[in-house]
């Protein structure tokens, strides 16, 4: 029976938990034996997370990924009736988009979470909840998130297949996933067993051990001063006392600035042998450069990001393309792992989902952003949505023509407001016209007619308009 199968059986294991289902057992052995999680390497050094993070290239690569992802704002969205993403700020989900717990800020918490996942292969979190009847079908609402060190957690499964988490080897009280009614949230890195991520410190221990051994060797070389220019050699057998006496006489006569250039006289077959040992001769510099490239490959980080300024480094558009590749091939995987876990397990509303605002990593110069928005608008996209693509706020139109734009670009000027005048009330006017008509000659009548009087009556409406004219003869 393997040692990893024997050690768990010495403790009380919950019903249904098999020793062979206790994951890799690395964390368990480390805790029981009193050591840290690590392995010995052919380079003669012990590699664990602490030693690995002492290598500047390893630490810088992990910190770049953690800072790039964890510092991004986390926004919660829902889709409207037209399928567009609309940000929501639900107070019951404040633990996600604002402050995960009372001790640290949002960016500090998520940068630490990503750093743990990158360096150890996993991120474990304990969820503090309260009853929330509104969160159907979930009955609980997260109010605080507290990270747990990866080396304290052992991941295993019950016979039913449910994943369990044992904290500090307390097999009497295993914890379960938050979605299964428990209190644990787990974000695994790249995994080969489906239980937890592969710890890069252990998976690439030989590469990290070589880098650590090179630093130790160079430090010892300089600290002990063992880079000799020469040594005394004799073809005769010398006792220890004779060798020490020869060395003392040599140092007194030829060591120090005051003895420079003195003539050396040696006897009894003693010879001066020159030695030129330096870091270039033993190829330490080339070896350290190779270790730096290996560590960059472990993290998937371009070498120039961790300070590898070699003659084949590119600039300008070359670096921009490398950075874009870094976003797609490295950062996008970590972003997806965290935002999907947050959406599936920690949001109380089923129609809500969380996303990191990756637009902050892809923004270029302001002129490039304006040109991109202009191109989207000309292609038929809504101006507000086009501005959201580059992370710019919407524009409030004021009707003022921007500098350098034509009047036609500003559109027609707004019409002035029309004032409504009150109606004019005029009294009705009665016009009487007296007309004296001369006598007319009527056919077949010889007699002259007498004068007539015609009276006209003008009737107006309330606005003073003439509605009717009546004539009366009198």
C-alpha positions as CSV (number, residue, x, y, z in Angstrom):
1,X,0.0,0.0,0.0
2,X,1.2,3.5,-0.8
3,X,2.2,5.9,1.9
4,X,-0.5,8.3,0.6
5,X,-3.1,5.6,1.2
6,X,-1.8,4.7,4.7
7,X,-1.6,8.2,6.2
8,X,-5.3,9.2,5.7
9,X,-6.5,6.0,7.3
10,X,-4.8,7.0,10.6
11,X,-7.4,9.7,11.0
12,X,-11.2,9.3,11.3
13,X,-12.6,9.5,7.8
14,X,-16.3,10.4,7.2
15,X,-18.6,7.7,6.0
16,X,-18.3,7.1,2.3
17,X,-14.9,8.9,1.9
18,X,-12.3,6.6,0.5
19,X,-8.5,7.1,1.1
20,X,-7.9,6.8,-2.6
21,X,-10.2,9.7,-3.2
22,X,-8.2,12.2,-1.2
23,X,-6.6,13.9,-4.2
24,X,-2.9,14.0,-4.7
25,X,-2.2,13.9,-0.9
26,X,0.6,16.5,-1.2
27,X,-1.0,19.0,1.1
28,X,-1.9,16.2,3.6
29,X,1.6,14.9,3.8
30,X,3.1,18.3,4.2
31,X,0.8,19.1,7.1
32,X,1.4,15.9,8.9
33,X,5.1,15.9,8.5
34,X,5.4,19.5,9.6
35,X,7.0,20.7,6.3
36,X,5.8,23.0,3.5
37,X,4.5,21.8,0.2
38,X,7.5,21.1,-2.0
39,X,9.9,18.6,-3.4
40,X,13.7,18.1,-3.6
41,X,15.3,18.6,-7.1
42,X,18.3,17.2,-8.8
43,X,19.9,20.7,-8.4
44,X,20.2,19.9,-4.7
45,X,17.6,22.5,-3.5
46,X,14.2,22.1,-2.0
47,X,11.5,23.9,-4.1
48,X,8.3,25.1,-2.5
49,X,6.1,28.2,-3.0
50,X,8.3,30.4,-0.8
51,X,11.5,29.5,-2.6
52,X,9.9,29.7,-6.0
53,X,8.6,33.2,-5.2
54,X,12.1,34.3,-4.2
55,X,13.1,34.0,-7.9
56,X,12.4,37.4,-9.4
57,X,11.3,36.1,-12.8
58,X,8.7,33.7,-11.2
59,X,7.4,36.4,-8.9
60,X,7.2,39.0,-11.5
61,X,5.3,36.8,-14.0
62,X,2.7,35.7,-11.4
63,X,2.3,39.3,-10.2
64,X,1.7,40.6,-13.8
65,X,-1.1,38.1,-14.3
66,X,-2.6,38.8,-10.9
67,X,-2.5,42.6,-11.3
68,X,-3.8,42.6,-14.9
69,X,-6.8,40.4,-14.0
70,X,-7.5,41.3,-10.3
71,X,-7.4,45.1,-10.8
72,X,-10.1,45.0,-13.4
73,X,-13.6,46.3,-12.3
74,X,-16.1,43.5,-11.9
75,X,-19.5,44.5,-13.3
76,X,-22.8,42.6,-13.0
77,X,-25.1,42.6,-16.0
78,X,-28.5,41.4,-17.1
79,X,-30.0,41.3,-20.6
80,X,-32.9,43.4,-21.5
81,X,-35.8,42.4,-23.9
82,X,-33.6,43.2,-26.9
83,X,-30.7,41.0,-25.7
84,X,-28.4,43.9,-24.8
85,X,-26.2,43.9,-21.7
86,X,-27.4,46.3,-19.0
87,X,-25.3,46.9,-15.8
88,X,-27.1,46.4,-12.5
89,X,-26.0,47.3,-9.0
90,X,-28.1,45.1,-6.8
91,X,-27.4,45.8,-3.1
92,X,-27.9,42.1,-2.4
93,X,-24.9,41.4,-4.7
94,X,-22.6,44.1,-3.3
95,X,-20.1,41.5,-2.2
96,X,-19.1,41.0,-5.8
97,X,-19.0,44.5,-7.4
98,X,-18.0,46.4,-4.3
99,X,-16.3,45.0,-1.1
100,X,-15.9,41.3,-0.6
101,X,-15.2,41.5,3.2
102,X,-14.7,44.3,5.7
103,X,-10.8,44.0,5.8
104,X,-9.7,44.5,2.2
105,X,-10.8,46.4,-0.9
106,X,-12.2,44.8,-4.0
107,X,-9.0,45.1,-6.1
108,X,-6.8,43.8,-3.2
109,X,-9.0,40.8,-2.7
110,X,-9.2,39.7,-6.3
111,X,-5.5,40.3,-7.1
112,X,-4.7,38.1,-4.1
113,X,-7.2,35.5,-5.4
114,X,-5.6,35.4,-8.9
115,X,-2.1,35.3,-7.4
116,X,-2.9,32.3,-5.3
117,X,-4.4,30.5,-8.2
118,X,-1.4,31.2,-10.5
119,X,1.2,30.2,-7.9
120,X,-0.5,27.2,-6.2
121,X,-2.9,26.1,-8.9
122,X,-6.1,26.7,-6.8
123,X,-8.1,29.4,-5.1
124,X,-10.3,28.4,-2.2
125,X,-12.8,30.8,-0.6
126,X,-15.2,30.5,2.4
127,X,-18.6,32.1,2.0
128,X,-20.5,33.8,4.8
129,X,-24.2,34.0,4.1
130,X,-27.5,35.2,5.5
131,X,-31.0,34.0,4.8
132,X,-32.5,35.6,1.7
133,X,-36.1,34.6,0.8
134,X,-36.0,36.7,-2.3
135,X,-33.1,34.7,-3.8
136,X,-35.1,31.9,-5.4
137,X,-34.3,29.0,-5.7
138,X,-31.3,29.8,-3.5
139,X,-32.2,30.4,0.1
140,X,-28.9,32.1,1.1
141,X,-27.2,35.3,0.1
142,X,-23.3,35.8,0.3
143,X,-22.3,38.8,2.4
144,X,-18.6,38.1,3.0
145,X,-15.9,36.2,1.1
146,X,-12.8,34.9,3.0
147,X,-9.8,33.2,1.2
148,X,-8.2,30.0,2.5
149,X,-4.6,29.1,1.9
150,X,-4.3,26.3,-0.6
151,X,-1.9,24.2,1.5
152,X,-4.6,23.9,4.2
153,X,-7.2,22.3,1.9
154,X,-7.4,18.7,0.8
155,X,-9.9,18.0,-2.0
156,X,-11.7,14.6,-2.1
157,X,-15.0,13.0,-3.2
158,X,-17.7,11.0,-1.6
159,X,-18.9,7.7,-3.2
160,X,-21.8,9.7,-4.6
161,X,-19.4,11.9,-6.5
162,X,-19.9,15.1,-4.4
163,X,-16.7,17.1,-4.0
164,X,-15.7,17.7,-0.4
165,X,-13.1,20.0,1.1
166,X,-11.1,19.1,4.3
167,X,-9.6,22.1,6.1
168,X,-6.5,21.5,8.3
169,X,-7.1,17.7,8.1
170,X,-10.4,17.9,10.0
171,X,-12.0,14.8,8.4
172,X,-14.8,14.9,10.9
173,X,-16.2,18.0,9.4
174,X,-15.7,18.2,5.7
175,X,-17.2,21.1,3.7
176,X,-19.0,21.1,0.4
177,X,-19.5,23.5,-2.5
178,X,-21.6,26.6,-2.0
179,X,-24.0,25.6,-4.8
180,X,-24.6,22.2,-3.0
181,X,-25.6,24.0,0.2
182,X,-22.1,24.3,1.6
183,X,-19.8,27.2,2.2
184,X,-16.8,26.6,-0.2
185,X,-16.1,28.2,-3.6
186,X,-13.2,26.7,-5.6
187,X,-11.5,28.1,-8.7
188,X,-9.0,25.5,-10.0
189,X,-6.2,26.2,-12.4
190,X,-5.3,23.9,-15.2
191,X,-6.0,20.4,-13.8
192,X,-5.1,16.9,-14.8
193,X,-7.3,15.1,-12.2
194,X,-10.5,17.2,-12.1
195,X,-10.2,17.8,-8.4
196,X,-7.7,20.6,-8.1
197,X,-5.3,22.5,-10.3
198,X,-1.7,21.4,-10.9
199,X,0.6,23.4,-8.7
200,X,3.2,24.9,-11.0
201,X,5.8,25.0,-8.1
202,X,5.7,21.2,-8.1
203,X,5.1,20.6,-11.7
204,X,8.1,22.6,-12.8
205,X,10.2,22.0,-9.8
206,X,13.4,21.1,-11.8
207,X,13.3,24.3,-13.7
208,X,12.7,26.4,-10.6
209,X,15.3,24.4,-8.7
210,X,17.9,25.1,-11.3
211,X,17.2,28.9,-11.1
212,X,17.4,28.8,-7.3
213,X,20.6,26.8,-7.4
214,X,22.2,29.3,-9.8
215,X,21.4,32.2,-7.5
216,X,22.7,30.3,-4.4
217,X,26.0,29.4,-6.2
218,X,26.6,33.0,-7.4
219,X,25.8,34.4,-4.0
220,X,28.2,31.9,-2.3
221,X,30.9,32.6,-4.9
222,X,30.8,36.3,-4.2
223,X,30.1,36.0,-0.5
224,X,33.0,33.6,0.2
225,X,35.4,35.3,-2.1
226,X,36.4,32.0,-3.7
227,X,37.1,33.5,-7.1
228,X,40.9,32.8,-7.0
229,X,43.5,34.4,-9.3
230,X,46.0,31.6,-8.6
231,X,47.2,29.0,-6.0
232,X,50.4,27.5,-4.7
233,X,51.3,24.0,-5.8
234,X,54.2,21.7,-4.8
235,X,55.4,18.4,-6.3
236,X,56.5,17.3,-2.8
237,X,54.4,15.9,0.0
238,X,53.4,18.7,2.4
239,X,51.9,18.3,5.8
240,X,49.0,20.5,6.8
241,X,51.3,22.7,9.0
242,X,53.7,23.2,6.1
243,X,50.9,24.1,3.7
244,X,49.5,26.7,6.2
245,X,53.0,28.1,6.8
246,X,53.6,28.5,3.0
247,X,50.2,30.2,2.6
248,X,51.0,32.6,5.5
249,X,54.4,33.6,4.2
250,X,52.9,34.1,0.7
251,X,50.1,36.4,2.0
252,X,52.5,38.4,4.1
253,X,54.9,39.0,1.2
254,X,52.5,39.4,-1.7
255,X,49.0,40.1,-0.5
256,X,47.7,43.7,-0.3
257,X,48.4,46.9,-2.4
258,X,51.7,47.6,-0.5
259,X,53.1,44.2,-1.7
260,X,52.2,44.6,-5.4
261,X,54.9,43.7,-7.8
262,X,57.3,42.1,-5.2
263,X,59.5,39.3,-6.5
264,X,58.3,35.8,-5.5
265,X,60.9,33.3,-4.3
266,X,59.7,29.7,-3.8
267,X,61.6,26.5,-3.0
268,X,60.9,22.8,-2.4
269,X,59.1,22.5,-5.7
270,X,56.5,25.1,-4.9
271,X,54.9,26.7,-8.0
272,X,52.4,29.5,-8.6
273,X,49.5,28.3,-10.7
274,X,47.2,30.9,-12.2
275,X,43.4,30.4,-12.2
276,X,40.8,32.5,-14.0
277,X,37.4,31.4,-12.7
278,X,34.5,33.7,-13.5
279,X,30.7,33.5,-14.2
280,X,31.2,33.7,-17.9
281,X,33.6,30.7,-18.0
282,X,31.2,28.5,-16.2
283,X,28.3,29.9,-18.4
284,X,26.3,31.0,-15.4
285,X,25.0,34.1,-17.2
286,X,23.8,32.1,-20.1
287,X,22.2,29.5,-17.8
288,X,20.4,32.2,-15.8
289,X,19.1,33.7,-19.1
290,X,17.8,30.3,-20.1
291,X,16.0,29.9,-16.7
292,X,14.4,33.3,-17.2
293,X,13.0,32.2,-20.6
294,X,11.7,28.9,-19.0
295,X,9.9,30.7,-16.2
296,X,8.3,33.1,-18.8
297,X,7.0,30.0,-20.6
298,X,5.6,28.6,-17.4
299,X,3.4,31.7,-16.9
300,X,2.8,32.4,-20.6
301,X,4.2,35.9,-20.2
302,X,6.3,37.6,-22.9
303,X,10.0,37.8,-21.8
304,X,10.1,41.6,-22.2
305,X,7.4,41.9,-19.5
306,X,9.7,40.2,-16.9
307,X,12.8,42.3,-17.8
308,X,14.4,40.2,-20.5
309,X,15.8,43.0,-22.6
310,X,17.7,41.0,-25.3
311,X,18.9,42.1,-28.7
312,X,15.9,40.3,-30.4
313,X,13.4,42.3,-28.4
314,X,10.9,44.2,-30.6
315,X,9.3,47.6,-30.1
316,X,6.4,49.7,-31.3
317,X,3.8,47.7,-33.1
318,X,5.7,44.5,-32.4
319,X,5.1,44.9,-28.6
320,X,1.5,45.8,-29.2
321,X,0.9,42.6,-31.0
322,X,2.7,40.6,-28.3
323,X,0.6,42.2,-25.7
324,X,-2.6,41.4,-27.6
325,X,-1.5,37.8,-27.9
326,X,-0.8,37.8,-24.2
327,X,-4.4,39.0,-23.5
328,X,-5.9,36.3,-25.7
329,X,-3.7,33.3,-24.9
330,X,-2.9,33.9,-21.2
331,X,-5.2,36.5,-19.5
332,X,-8.4,35.4,-21.1
333,X,-8.2,32.0,-19.6
334,X,-7.8,33.3,-16.1
335,X,-10.6,35.9,-16.6
336,X,-13.0,33.2,-17.8
337,X,-12.3,30.9,-14.9
338,X,-13.1,33.6,-12.3
339,X,-16.0,35.4,-13.9
340,X,-17.8,32.1,-14.7
341,X,-17.4,30.8,-11.2
342,X,-18.7,34.1,-9.8
343,X,-21.7,34.1,-12.1
344,X,-22.6,30.4,-11.5
345,X,-22.1,30.3,-7.7
346,X,-22.1,33.7,-6.0
347,X,-24.8,35.8,-7.8
348,X,-28.2,35.6,-6.2
349,X,-30.2,36.3,-9.4
350,X,-30.2,33.6,-12.0
351,X,-30.5,36.1,-14.9
352,X,-27.4,38.1,-13.7
353,X,-23.9,37.4,-14.8
354,X,-20.5,38.9,-13.9
355,X,-17.8,40.1,-16.3
356,X,-14.4,41.7,-15.8
357,X,-14.1,45.0,-17.7
358,X,-11.3,43.9,-20.0
359,X,-11.7,47.1,-22.1
360,X,-9.3,48.8,-19.8
361,X,-6.5,46.5,-21.0
362,X,-7.3,47.1,-24.7
363,X,-7.7,50.8,-24.8
364,X,-5.3,52.6,-27.0
365,X,-4.5,56.3,-27.5
366,X,-7.5,58.7,-27.4
367,X,-7.2,59.4,-31.1
368,X,-7.4,55.6,-31.8
369,X,-10.5,55.3,-29.6
370,X,-12.3,58.2,-31.3
371,X,-11.5,56.7,-34.7
372,X,-12.8,53.4,-33.7
373,X,-16.1,54.9,-32.4
374,X,-16.4,56.9,-35.6
375,X,-16.0,53.8,-37.7
376,X,-18.6,51.8,-35.7
377,X,-21.1,54.7,-36.1
378,X,-20.5,54.9,-39.8
379,X,-21.0,51.2,-40.1
380,X,-24.5,51.6,-38.6
381,X,-23.9,50.9,-34.9
382,X,-25.7,52.9,-32.2
383,X,-23.4,55.7,-30.9
384,X,-24.0,54.9,-27.3
385,X,-23.1,51.2,-27.8
386,X,-20.1,52.2,-29.9
387,X,-18.8,54.4,-27.0
388,X,-19.3,51.5,-24.6
389,X,-17.1,49.3,-26.7
390,X,-14.0,51.5,-25.9
391,X,-15.2,52.2,-22.4
392,X,-16.1,55.9,-23.0
393,X,-19.2,57.5,-21.4
394,X,-22.1,58.6,-23.5
395,X,-22.2,62.1,-25.0
396,X,-24.8,64.7,-24.0
397,X,-25.7,66.7,-27.2
398,X,-25.9,70.4,-26.6
399,X,-26.4,71.6,-30.2
400,X,-23.0,73.4,-30.2
401,X,-20.9,72.8,-33.3
402,X,-17.6,71.2,-32.3
403,X,-14.4,72.9,-33.3
404,X,-13.3,71.9,-36.8
405,X,-16.7,70.5,-37.8
406,X,-19.0,72.0,-40.5
407,X,-22.4,73.4,-39.9
408,X,-23.9,70.5,-41.8
409,X,-22.4,68.1,-39.3
410,X,-24.3,69.9,-36.5
411,X,-27.7,69.3,-38.2
412,X,-30.5,71.9,-38.6
413,X,-30.7,74.6,-36.0
414,X,-33.4,74.1,-33.4
415,X,-36.6,76.0,-34.0
416,X,-37.4,78.8,-31.5
417,X,-40.3,78.2,-29.2
418,X,-43.6,79.6,-30.4
419,X,-45.5,81.9,-28.0
420,X,-49.2,81.4,-27.8
421,X,-51.1,84.7,-27.8
422,X,-54.4,85.0,-25.9
423,X,-57.5,85.6,-28.2
424,X,-58.6,89.2,-28.8
425,X,-62.2,89.8,-27.8
426,X,-63.9,92.5,-29.9
427,X,-67.5,93.7,-29.5
428,X,-69.8,93.1,-32.4
429,X,-70.0,96.1,-34.8
430,X,-73.3,97.2,-36.4
431,X,-72.7,99.3,-39.5
432,X,-75.6,101.2,-41.0
433,X,-75.1,102.7,-44.4
434,X,-77.6,105.1,-45.9
435,X,-77.3,105.2,-49.7
436,X,-79.3,107.7,-51.8
437,X,-79.9,106.1,-55.2
438,X,-80.8,108.3,-58.1
439,X,-83.9,107.6,-60.1
440,X,-83.5,105.0,-62.8
441,X,-85.2,104.7,-66.1
442,X,-87.2,101.5,-66.2
443,X,-88.2,100.1,-69.5
444,X,-91.8,100.7,-70.4
445,X,-92.1,103.0,-67.5
446,X,-92.1,106.7,-67.9
447,X,-92.4,107.6,-64.3
448,X,-89.3,108.3,-62.2
449,X,-88.9,106.2,-59.1
450,X,-88.7,107.7,-55.7
451,X,-85.4,107.5,-53.6
452,X,-84.7,104.3,-51.5
453,X,-82.8,103.6,-48.3
454,X,-80.7,100.3,-47.9
455,X,-79.4,99.2,-44.4
456,X,-76.5,96.7,-44.1
457,X,-75.9,94.7,-40.9
458,X,-72.4,93.1,-40.3
459,X,-72.3,90.2,-37.9
460,X,-68.8,89.2,-36.4
461,X,-67.7,86.3,-34.2
462,X,-65.8,86.5,-30.9
463,X,-62.5,86.9,-32.7
464,X,-63.7,89.9,-34.7
465,X,-64.0,88.0,-38.0
466,X,-67.0,88.9,-40.3
467,X,-69.3,86.0,-40.4
468,X,-72.4,87.5,-42.2
469,X,-73.6,90.7,-43.9
470,X,-77.4,91.3,-44.1
471,X,-79.1,94.1,-46.2
472,X,-82.5,95.6,-45.4
473,X,-84.3,98.1,-47.5
474,X,-86.2,100.7,-45.8
